[in-house]
């Protein structure tokens, strides 16, 4: 059975129309939930700001639960489904396998997330994203997540089946392209994540229904974080695949070493999920040997993989730029990059902020001695806002600016907004991430709705600096929300009212934010053929210096703050 195709005039890709439709539906749904989740996050930030304190306690925990679920699962995984179908069907020039199963997966995901959101908004399932037992949510909370996960599993199955079809029909030569390999890494981690979720959420559902009398809290935490943290590793693998894709799209760039980049993705499969250990280091029932192995060995193998990607992506861009003649000094290649193009600016800020805000702080948090101090403070969500909001979300926004004209065949409206949106959103996310980590360093609780503890029997107040940090968090939360709204307006507006690219005259000038055609580098093979990237190595040395400095300053500062020696 053959599917109808169209040939993309920009890229030359043979686009399966059935796969294209699924990509569009998943991507649009993702953007809608990004808008919802972002507004919920603003309510959280304005409540944590002591001078505003917008919501009461019950509403705060309800909104916090919904915000975590919608952003950390719904927005990201819907978009990742679109990426899986793009990386398999379009990049491999093959029909999407099992489109009916893909549609089943889409509707299961949509129905599942709506069930959970509705149950949360009813106000009787304020268990937050982690839903730690013995807190109990309504059965629909767990049921919705399970249905959503089954839908995502269907999408992963379609992705793997499409790879098999492409291999059988010989639509590509050699191994699958690096971008597709990265997407495959995300899909493999997703299967592990869903399996872990099934192990813990199905019994928890039965517990909420009264069929099981007891769920061991430690067992729940261990298995839940095998799901909860691994779900974020799907994001890491997916957005790094996007980095490689954008480098190829804009610069025809190839990785410094394709084999090394593939090995780094493999290290993610083997070790990245184990980074969830930093959520369990304060659990007394877990052995010291297990904690030492995770924090002293396995963690650094995962970190090494990220550092490889963090070196080879900008290195690939530098090598490509130098081939174009940008060889004046160490940094002309980056100065002459298309900073007015949101595809590039969003991607590059994603790379930098993921490495600095997310990567460095993640390693710090993975040290058992420091973890004891910062565990369950705002430092933790500050860290993952640096990884998920700054790293993953910015990368997904960036590739969307390319996908809308190329895949949806619509010109971007408001090109000025598109130009500045990544900077505004990136500024907002960076500011709130740093503010939360600063507040967490001062001991502000991760989940408590009121840092003043005004309704507590025993009064306690944090230092004035903590109050300042929460105010800064609120201000930058507003900035990030404005940046997010700008993205939604540009993307949704372009889909609804943007000019049809197929109808625009070839002689018409392209908008400032228009993407360049995707080159063969995105679907091909090979390495850059050079390691002469002095600018990238200089950036790497600066990064390592910042990391070492922050590492030791953190030890000293936290010890003095909490009266430890």
VENHU-V880442 format. One record per residue. N is the residue number from 1. RES is the residue in one small letter. SS is DSSP state (alpha for helix, beta for strand, coil for the rest). PSI is psi in degrees with one decimal (NA if undefined). OMEGA is omega in whole degrees, 0 to 359 (none if undefined). Layout:
BEGIN
{{N/RES/SS/PSI/OMEGA} {N/RES/SS/PSI/OMEGA}}
END
This chain:
BEGIN
{{1/x/coil/127.8/181} {2/x/coil/148.2/178} {3/x/coil/150.5/176} {4/x/coil/148.6/182} {5/x/beta/162.9/162} {6/x/beta/154.7/177} {7/x/beta/123.2/181} {8/x/coil/121.1/182} {9/x/coil/-21.1/181} {10/x/coil/-39.0/188} {11/x/coil/-21.7/186} {12/x/coil/0.3/179} {13/x/coil/143.8/172} {14/x/beta/111.1/189} {15/x/beta/118.2/174} {16/x/beta/121.5/185} {17/x/alpha/-34.7/178} {18/x/alpha/-42.9/177} {19/x/alpha/-38.9/179} {20/x/alpha/-43.2/180} {21/x/alpha/-40.8/179} {22/x/alpha/-38.7/177} {23/x/alpha/-45.3/181} {24/x/alpha/-47.1/183} {25/x/alpha/-43.1/179} {26/x/alpha/-41.4/181} {27/x/alpha/-44.2/180} {28/x/alpha/-43.3/178} {29/x/alpha/-40.3/178} {30/x/alpha/-45.9/182} {31/x/alpha/-38.7/178} {32/x/alpha/-46.0/180} {33/x/alpha/-27.1/172} {34/x/alpha/-43.0/179} {35/x/alpha/-44.4/180} {36/x/alpha/-48.6/181} {37/x/alpha/-36.7/178} {38/x/alpha/-42.0/178} {39/x/alpha/-37.6/175} {40/x/alpha/-39.6/178} {41/x/alpha/-35.4/177} {42/x/alpha/-41.3/178} {43/x/alpha/-39.4/178} {44/x/alpha/-47.7/182} {45/x/alpha/-40.2/181} {46/x/alpha/-22.6/175} {47/x/alpha/-38.4/178} {48/x/alpha/-18.2/176} {49/x/coil/108.2/189} {50/x/coil/-35.5/182} {51/x/coil/-18.0/179} {52/x/coil/-54.1/175} {53/x/coil/62.5/194} {54/x/coil/-47.9/188} {55/x/coil/155.1/171} {56/x/coil/175.0/188} {57/x/alpha/-47.7/183} {58/x/alpha/-45.7/180} {59/x/alpha/-35.8/179} {60/x/alpha/-49.5/182} {61/x/alpha/-31.3/174} {62/x/alpha/-47.3/180} {63/x/alpha/-40.0/179} {64/x/alpha/-40.8/177} {65/x/alpha/-47.1/180} {66/x/alpha/-41.3/180} {67/x/alpha/-48.0/180} {68/x/alpha/-45.2/181} {69/x/alpha/-47.2/185} {70/x/alpha/-42.1/183} {71/x/alpha/-51.2/188} {72/x/alpha/-22.5/179} {73/x/alpha/-57.7/194} {74/x/alpha/-57.3/182} {75/x/alpha/-47.2/187} {76/x/alpha/-44.6/185} {77/x/alpha/-35.0/174} {78/x/alpha/-44.1/179} {79/x/alpha/-36.3/179} {80/x/alpha/-31.5/173} {81/x/alpha/-43.1/177} {82/x/alpha/-41.4/180} {83/x/alpha/-39.7/179} {84/x/alpha/-43.8/180} {85/x/alpha/-36.2/177} {86/x/alpha/-45.9/184} {87/x/alpha/-21.8/180} {88/x/alpha/-63.2/187} {89/x/alpha/-51.4/187} {90/x/alpha/-47.9/182} {91/x/coil/-26.8/180} {92/x/coil/3.1/177} {93/x/coil/49.9/184} {94/x/coil/157.0/176} {95/x/coil/147.9/176} {96/x/coil/123.1/179} {97/x/coil/145.2/172} {98/x/coil/56.2/181} {99/x/alpha/-31.4/178} {100/x/alpha/-39.7/177} {101/x/alpha/-36.6/178} {102/x/alpha/-41.5/178} {103/x/alpha/-37.9/175} {104/x/alpha/-43.7/178} {105/x/alpha/-41.8/179} {106/x/alpha/-48.6/184} {107/x/alpha/-34.4/175} {108/x/alpha/-43.2/178} {109/x/alpha/-43.9/182} {110/x/alpha/-47.7/180} {111/x/alpha/-43.5/181} {112/x/alpha/-46.3/182} {113/x/alpha/-34.9/178} {114/x/alpha/-38.5/177} {115/x/alpha/-49.0/182} {116/x/alpha/-44.0/180} {117/x/alpha/-44.6/180} {118/x/alpha/-43.4/180} {119/x/alpha/-42.9/179} {120/x/alpha/-45.6/182} {121/x/alpha/-12.0/173} {122/x/coil/-14.8/171} {123/x/coil/5.2/181} {124/x/coil/17.7/180} {125/x/coil/47.0/183} {126/x/coil/62.2/186} {127/x/coil/2.3/182} {128/x/coil/175.6/188} {129/x/coil/-38.4/183} {130/x/coil/-25.4/178} {131/x/coil/46.7/181} {132/x/coil/131.6/169} {133/x/coil/149.0/15} {134/x/coil/6.9/172} {135/x/coil/137.6/183} {136/x/coil/128.4/174} {137/x/coil/169.3/174} {138/x/coil/150.2/182} {139/x/alpha/-34.1/181} {140/x/alpha/-28.3/178} {141/x/alpha/-51.0/181} {142/x/alpha/-38.4/181} {143/x/alpha/-43.2/180} {144/x/alpha/-42.9/179} {145/x/alpha/-40.4/179} {146/x/alpha/-45.5/179} {147/x/alpha/-43.3/177} {148/x/alpha/-44.1/181} {149/x/alpha/-38.8/177} {150/x/alpha/-41.1/177} {151/x/alpha/-43.0/178} {152/x/alpha/-36.9/178} {153/x/alpha/-37.4/175} {154/x/alpha/-43.4/178} {155/x/alpha/-41.8/177} {156/x/alpha/-40.6/178} {157/x/alpha/-40.1/178} {158/x/alpha/-40.7/178} {159/x/alpha/-51.0/181} {160/x/alpha/-38.8/178} {161/x/alpha/-36.2/178} {162/x/alpha/-37.1/175} {163/x/alpha/-40.4/179} {164/x/alpha/-43.9/179} {165/x/alpha/-44.1/180} {166/x/alpha/-38.7/178} {167/x/alpha/-44.0/181} {168/x/alpha/-39.4/182} {169/x/alpha/-0.2/175} {170/x/coil/51.0/179} {171/x/coil/-3.8/176} {172/x/coil/162.1/180} {173/x/coil/145.6/180} {174/x/coil/-146.2/177} {175/x/coil/166.6/180} {176/x/coil/151.4/180} {177/x/coil/156.6/183} {178/x/alpha/-41.0/180} {179/x/alpha/-43.4/177} {180/x/alpha/-36.7/177} {181/x/alpha/-41.7/176} {182/x/alpha/-41.2/176} {183/x/alpha/-37.7/177} {184/x/alpha/-39.0/175} {185/x/alpha/-45.9/178} {186/x/alpha/-41.0/181} {187/x/alpha/-38.9/178} {188/x/alpha/-45.7/177} {189/x/alpha/-34.6/179} {190/x/alpha/-40.5/179} {191/x/alpha/-44.3/176} {192/x/alpha/-42.9/181} {193/x/alpha/-46.5/181} {194/x/alpha/-39.1/178} {195/x/alpha/-42.7/178} {196/x/alpha/-40.4/178} {197/x/alpha/-40.2/179} {198/x/alpha/-39.8/182} {199/x/alpha/-36.3/184} {200/x/alpha/-35.5/186} {201/x/alpha/-32.3/177} {202/x/alpha/-48.8/174} {203/x/alpha/-35.6/180} {204/x/alpha/-37.4/174} {205/x/alpha/-45.8/179} {206/x/alpha/-35.5/176} {207/x/alpha/-43.7/180} {208/x/alpha/-25.5/178} {209/x/coil/-7.6/178} {210/x/coil/5.4/181} {211/x/coil/-20.3/176} {212/x/coil/134.4/187} {213/x/coil/-27.9/190} {214/x/coil/139.8/172} {215/x/coil/122.4/181} {216/x/coil/122.1/184} {217/x/alpha/-40.5/180} {218/x/alpha/-44.4/177} {219/x/alpha/-41.2/179} {220/x/alpha/-47.7/182} {221/x/alpha/-46.4/183} {222/x/alpha/-48.7/183} {223/x/alpha/-37.1/180} {224/x/alpha/-41.5/181} {225/x/alpha/-22.3/170} {226/x/alpha/-29.1/174} {227/x/alpha/-51.2/189} {228/x/alpha/-45.8/180} {229/x/alpha/-35.5/178} {230/x/alpha/-30.9/176} {231/x/alpha/-30.3/177} {232/x/alpha/-24.1/176} {233/x/alpha/-25.4/169} {234/x/alpha/-45.5/181} {235/x/alpha/-43.4/182} {236/x/alpha/-50.9/180} {237/x/alpha/-40.3/182} {238/x/alpha/-45.8/184} {239/x/alpha/-26.6/174} {240/x/alpha/-37.2/172} {241/x/alpha/-38.1/176} {242/x/alpha/-40.0/177} {243/x/alpha/-49.5/180} {244/x/alpha/-39.7/180} {245/x/alpha/-46.2/182} {246/x/alpha/-38.3/176} {247/x/alpha/-39.4/178} {248/x/alpha/-41.2/182} {249/x/alpha/-49.1/189} {250/x/alpha/-30.3/188} {251/x/alpha/-1.2/188} {252/x/coil/36.0/187} {253/x/coil/143.8/174} {254/x/coil/149.4/182} {255/x/coil/155.0/179} {256/x/coil/-39.7/174} {257/x/coil/109.7/182} {258/x/alpha/-38.9/180} {259/x/alpha/-42.3/180} {260/x/alpha/-40.0/178} {261/x/alpha/-41.1/177} {262/x/alpha/-39.9/178} {263/x/alpha/-37.1/178} {264/x/alpha/-40.1/175} {265/x/alpha/-39.6/178} {266/x/alpha/-38.8/178} {267/x/alpha/-32.6/175} {268/x/alpha/-45.9/181} {269/x/alpha/-39.5/185} {270/x/alpha/-34.1/193} {271/x/alpha/-22.0/191} {272/x/alpha/-36.8/181} {273/x/alpha/-28.0/182} {274/x/alpha/-11.6/177} {275/x/alpha/-12.2/177} {276/x/alpha/-9.9/181} {277/x/alpha/-27.7/184} {278/x/alpha/-14.6/175} {279/x/alpha/-6.9/187} {280/x/coil/3.0/186} {281/x/coil/-21.1/180} {282/x/coil/2.0/180} {283/x/coil/116.2/184} {284/x/coil/-21.6/183} {285/x/coil/-16.3/178} {286/x/coil/141.6/187} {287/x/coil/151.4/177} {288/x/alpha/-34.9/180} {289/x/alpha/-43.3/180} {290/x/alpha/-42.5/181} {291/x/alpha/-41.9/182} {292/x/alpha/-44.3/179} {293/x/alpha/-43.4/181} {294/x/alpha/-44.7/186} {295/x/alpha/-24.6/185} {296/x/alpha/-16.4/185} {297/x/alpha/-63.7/188} {298/x/alpha/-38.3/179} {299/x/alpha/-43.5/185} {300/x/alpha/-24.4/174} {301/x/alpha/-38.9/175} {302/x/alpha/-41.6/179} {303/x/alpha/-38.6/179} {304/x/alpha/-40.3/179} {305/x/alpha/-44.6/179} {306/x/alpha/-37.2/179} {307/x/alpha/-32.9/175} {308/x/alpha/-48.8/179} {309/x/alpha/-39.8/180} {310/x/alpha/-21.9/177} {311/x/alpha/-43.4/189} {312/x/alpha/-28.3/180} {313/x/alpha/-56.3/176} {314/x/alpha/-30.7/176} {315/x/alpha/-40.2/177} {316/x/alpha/-41.7/178} {317/x/alpha/-44.1/179} {318/x/alpha/-45.2/180} {319/x/alpha/-42.5/179} {320/x/alpha/-41.4/179} {321/x/alpha/-39.2/179} {322/x/alpha/-32.5/175} {323/x/alpha/-27.2/178} {324/x/coil/-2.5/176} {325/x/coil/3.0/180} {326/x/coil/75.5/186} {327/x/coil/7.8/183} {328/x/coil/106.8/181} {329/x/coil/-170.3/182} {330/x/coil/-21.5/192} {331/x/coil/9.9/177} {332/x/alpha/-35.8/181} {333/x/alpha/-36.3/180} {334/x/alpha/-32.6/177} {335/x/alpha/-35.6/183} {336/x/coil/6.5/176} {337/x/coil/157.3/184} {338/x/coil/73.0/184} {339/x/coil/-19.0/177} {340/x/coil/-8.1/179} {341/x/coil/117.3/183} {342/x/alpha/-20.7/176} {343/x/alpha/-43.4/180} {344/x/alpha/-49.5/185} {345/x/alpha/-41.0/178} {346/x/alpha/-43.5/180} {347/x/alpha/-45.9/185} {348/x/alpha/-38.6/176} {349/x/alpha/-35.3/175} {350/x/alpha/-45.3/181} {351/x/alpha/-48.7/183} {352/x/alpha/-47.7/185} {353/x/alpha/-33.0/175} {354/x/alpha/-42.3/180} {355/x/alpha/-45.2/186} {356/x/alpha/-56.7/184} {357/x/alpha/-42.7/183} {358/x/alpha/-49.2/187} {359/x/alpha/-53.3/182} {360/x/alpha/-47.4/182} {361/x/alpha/-30.1/177} {362/x/alpha/-41.7/177} {363/x/alpha/-42.6/178} {364/x/alpha/-46.2/182} {365/x/alpha/-22.8/179} {366/x/coil/0.1/174} {367/x/coil/124.4/189} {368/x/alpha/-41.5/183} {369/x/alpha/-42.6/178} {370/x/alpha/-37.0/181} {371/x/alpha/-36.6/179} {372/x/alpha/-34.7/183} {373/x/alpha/-43.6/186} {374/x/alpha/-10.3/181} {375/x/coil/134.9/178} {376/x/coil/19.6/170} {377/x/beta/175.8/179} {378/x/alpha/-9.3/176} {379/x/alpha/-36.7/184} {380/x/alpha/-54.9/176} {381/x/alpha/-26.4/174} {382/x/alpha/-42.2/177} {383/x/alpha/-51.0/186} {384/x/alpha/-13.2/167} {385/x/alpha/-30.3/174} {386/x/alpha/-31.6/180} {387/x/alpha/-50.5/187} {388/x/alpha/-49.3/183} {389/x/alpha/-49.1/181} {390/x/alpha/-45.4/184} {391/x/alpha/-66.1/187} {392/x/alpha/-49.5/185} {393/x/alpha/-42.9/178} {394/x/alpha/-40.7/178} {395/x/alpha/-42.7/180} {396/x/alpha/-37.3/174} {397/x/alpha/-43.4/183} {398/x/alpha/-48.2/182} {399/x/alpha/-27.3/178} {400/x/alpha/-37.7/178} {401/x/alpha/-23.9/175} {402/x/alpha/-38.4/185} {403/x/alpha/-36.1/183} {404/x/alpha/-51.2/177} {405/x/alpha/-37.7/186} {406/x/alpha/-48.1/185} {407/x/coil/-43.8/182} {408/x/coil/-12.4/178} {409/x/coil/37.2/178} {410/x/beta/134.8/174} {411/x/coil/145.3/178} {412/x/coil/130.9/171} {413/x/coil/164.8/176} {414/x/coil/59.4/182} {415/x/alpha/-29.1/176} {416/x/alpha/-42.9/175} {417/x/alpha/-44.9/181} {418/x/alpha/-37.6/181} {419/x/alpha/-43.2/187} {420/x/alpha/-16.1/185} {421/x/alpha/-46.6/180} {422/x/alpha/-36.5/180} {423/x/alpha/-43.3/181} {424/x/alpha/-46.7/179} {425/x/alpha/-43.7/179} {426/x/alpha/-41.6/177} {427/x/alpha/-45.9/181} {428/x/alpha/-46.5/182} {429/x/alpha/-41.9/179} {430/x/alpha/-42.6/181} {431/x/alpha/-45.9/181} {432/x/alpha/-33.2/177} {433/x/alpha/-48.1/179} {434/x/alpha/-38.6/180} {435/x/alpha/-42.7/179} {436/x/alpha/-40.8/178} {437/x/alpha/-37.6/176} {438/x/alpha/-44.2/178} {439/x/alpha/-40.4/178} {440/x/alpha/-37.9/176} {441/x/alpha/-30.8/178} {442/x/coil/5.1/173} {443/x/coil/6.9/181} {444/x/coil/130.9/185} {445/x/beta/147.9/181} {446/x/coil/-38.6/192} {447/x/coil/-12.0/186} {448/x/coil/139.0/187} {449/x/coil/-16.1/187} {450/x/coil/106.7/182} {451/x/coil/-13.2/177} {452/x/coil/-14.5/181} {453/x/coil/44.0/185} {454/x/coil/-28.8/183} {455/x/coil/10.0/182} {456/x/coil/149.0/178} {457/x/coil/-38.2/177} {458/x/coil/115.1/186} {459/x/coil/143.1/176} {460/x/coil/141.5/178} {461/x/coil/142.8/177} {462/x/coil/162.4/178} {463/x/coil/162.2/183} {464/x/alpha/-32.5/180} {465/x/alpha/-35.3/178} {466/x/alpha/-41.2/176} {467/x/alpha/-41.2/177} {468/x/alpha/-42.9/180} {469/x/alpha/-40.1/180} {470/x/alpha/-33.3/173} {471/x/alpha/-43.7/177} {472/x/alpha/-40.5/177} {473/x/alpha/-43.6/179} {474/x/alpha/-43.9/180} {475/x/alpha/-48.2/180} {476/x/alpha/-25.8/172} {477/x/alpha/-40.0/176} {478/x/alpha/-44.0/179} {479/x/alpha/-45.1/179} {480/x/alpha/-39.3/179} {481/x/alpha/-42.7/177} {482/x/alpha/-44.4/177} {483/x/alpha/-39.5/177} {484/x/alpha/-41.0/178} {485/x/alpha/-40.8/178} {486/x/alpha/-42.6/178} {487/x/alpha/-48.3/181} {488/x/alpha/-42.7/180} {489/x/alpha/-45.6/181} {490/x/alpha/-46.9/185} {491/x/alpha/-52.1/181} {492/x/alpha/-42.1/178} {493/x/alpha/-38.8/178} {494/x/alpha/-39.3/179} {495/x/alpha/-34.9/183} {496/x/alpha/-40.3/189} {497/x/alpha/-2.2/179} {498/x/coil/146.0/179} {499/x/coil/141.7/176} {500/x/beta/118.8/185} {501/x/coil/-27.9/179} {502/x/coil/-18.6/181} {503/x/coil/-10.2/180} {504/x/coil/136.1/179} {505/x/coil/140.3/180} {506/x/coil/-22.6/180} {507/x/coil/-11.0/182} {508/x/coil/141.5/179} {509/x/coil/139.0/179} {510/x/coil/146.5/177} {511/x/coil/159.2/186} {512/x/coil/-34.2/184} {513/x/coil/7.2/183} {514/x/coil/138.7/182} {515/x/coil/158.9/172} {516/x/coil/155.6/180} {517/x/coil/147.4/178} {518/x/coil/126.6/180} {519/x/coil/176.3/181} {520/x/alpha/-16.8/181} {521/x/alpha/-30.3/183} {522/x/alpha/-30.7/181} {523/x/coil/7.2/182} {524/x/coil/-160.1/183} {525/x/coil/172.0/174} {526/x/coil/163.0/179} {527/x/coil/168.9/183} {528/x/coil/-26.1/179} {529/x/coil/11.3/179} {530/x/coil/150.7/172} {531/x/coil/13.3/179} {532/x/coil/78.9/180} {533/x/coil/69.9/186} {534/x/alpha/-34.8/179} {535/x/alpha/-44.3/179} {536/x/alpha/-44.0/179} {537/x/alpha/-32.5/176} {538/x/alpha/-44.6/176} {539/x/alpha/-40.2/180} {540/x/alpha/-40.6/179} {541/x/alpha/-39.7/177} {542/x/alpha/-43.8/179} {543/x/alpha/-46.2/181} {544/x/alpha/-38.3/178} {545/x/alpha/-44.0/177} {546/x/alpha/-42.0/180} {547/x/alpha/-49.0/181} {548/x/alpha/-44.5/180} {549/x/alpha/-48.5/181} {550/x/alpha/-36.6/181} {551/x/alpha/-50.9/185} {552/x/alpha/-33.8/175} {553/x/alpha/-39.1/180} {554/x/alpha/-44.8/177} {555/x/alpha/-49.8/183} {556/x/alpha/-46.8/185} {557/x/alpha/-44.5/180} {558/x/alpha/-40.0/179} {559/x/alpha/-43.5/180} {560/x/alpha/-34.4/180} {561/x/alpha/-42.1/185} {562/x/coil/6.3/176} {563/x/coil/26.6/180} {564/x/coil/153.2/178} {565/x/coil/NA/none}}
END
